[in-house]
Amino acid sequence: MAKTQPARGMRDFLPTDVRRREYVIGVVREVYERYGFEPLETPAVENIETLLGKYGEEGNQLIFKILKRGEHEKTGEADLALRYDLTVPLARVVAEYGDKLPKFFKRYQIQPVWRADRPARGRFREFYQCDVDICGARSMIVEAELCAAVSDVLVKLGFNDFTIRLNHRQVLSGVLAQAGVTHDKQADALVALDKLDKIGAEGVAKELEARGIAGEAAFKLLRFFEGVAGIERAANLVDVGAPGTERAAFNADMLGRLVEFIGPHDAGALGCEELRQILQYAEASGVGARIKLDPSLARGLSYYTGAIMEINVPDLAGSLGGGGRYDNLVGMFSGRDIPACGFSLGLERIIVVMTEREMFPAELTSAPADVMVTVWDEEATADALALARELRAAGLRVDVYPQTDKLGKQFKYASALGVPFVVVAGPDERARGEVALKDMRSGEQRTMSRATIVATLQESLNRKI
């Protein structure tokens, strides 16, 4: 007998699940469009060469590859792959349609992606991303706008305890260089540092050693980041809800220490200046108090070139979303660099947290219909369907009991669904041009003219709301 469970890391979505997802997506779409972003969709399947080499060594291993088909299947080779994220497809689109797009292409994209990852709480192999990106601008205004947009989304969804962690890839490069990590080992160091909040300093030290980064360089690197952690403890700054002045003072102190440690490293110094601008613009955008400068933030994707960002809430392993600047990615497809920056919200993790915290509006779990029309007998079926059509034409959500049955069973079915009203048109009611309306919440039943049923239902439903 075939298994009925979906594949591991995949899920079925029952009606309540779908309503919750559509609710979150609706909020995301409304906020992104309020910031002037336009919608984009791309295929689920990409050419494998489009994806390989864009995500770093660990990302490449998580790509779902699609074997060649037909007579080529026996080769065991792959020529296609499921979409890993929405950023690389965006870069391909910008390269393909650049002359047809605005000078500054602001797009949002809400579609599923696939990763051959190990499933865990809030982590799945198929999941939706809600991306928002700006292509064509180098100004740090972009980073500030993206932080403000995703912050508005989360606030509108009911989150009040999130932090946007901020760092910069060039700042990280400056820190690594000043610690003595050679250029050819910096990518390895970033992969290890990206796990600092998961495996701790001791775990990172072991991974650095395994990657050939040990001795004085590893010691300086870890001492710097342990010092950063000490600054955080000394500041006694609550991750969320801290007054803007306290957060600004903390960020200024952290930025000053970065500037001091990096010294004359050109790229690192430029990165520090860009961080200063982002903090300044974010403050003007009203999101400054949400941002925490975090020199330990690395983010594993290899295509980031500048600022990197990640959203965290307490008691969640991982983040609600993240992003950064990737000024060279489009150039891999077009042959010329086009600056770009984006932010991605993880729909699945947002839903997990909102479900656990009971943050969804009560009406999302309400009945699938406002009223159910009963079917008295075969002779009454056509009249029941006609009545349902009249009610739907008035804007009501109407269910029709799909077969003849005892009236008690029909009432029980409506009650199980939570449908608030049931309309009955038996032989006597039809003969008089009337219907009976039963309020399933109070048990009250009354008879009225069929001509008044629409107005009565609309009034009762408005009163309920």
Secondary structure, DSSP 8 states (H G I E B T S, - for coil): ----S--TT-----HHHHHHHHHHHHHHHHHHHHTT-EE----SEEEHHHHTTSSHHHHHHT--EEE--GGGGGG--EEEEE---SHHHHHHHHHHHGGGS-SSEEEEEEEEEE-----BTTB-SEEEEEEEEEES--STHHHHHHHHHHHHHHHHHT--S-EEEEEEHHHHHHHHHHHT--GGGHHHHHHHHTTHHHHHHHHHHHHHHHTT--HHHHHHHHHHHHHHHHHHHHHT--SSS--HHHHHHHHHHHHHHHHHHHTT-HHHHHHHHHHHHHHHHHHHTT-GGGEEE-TT---S-TT--SEEEEEE-TT-SS-SEEEEE-TTTTHHHHSS---EEEEEEEHHHHHHHHHHTT-S-GGGGS-S-SEEE---SGGGHHHHHHHHHHHHHTT--EEE-SS---HHHHHHHHHHHT-SEEEE--HHHHHHTEEEEEETTT--EEEEEGGGHHHHHHHHHHHH-
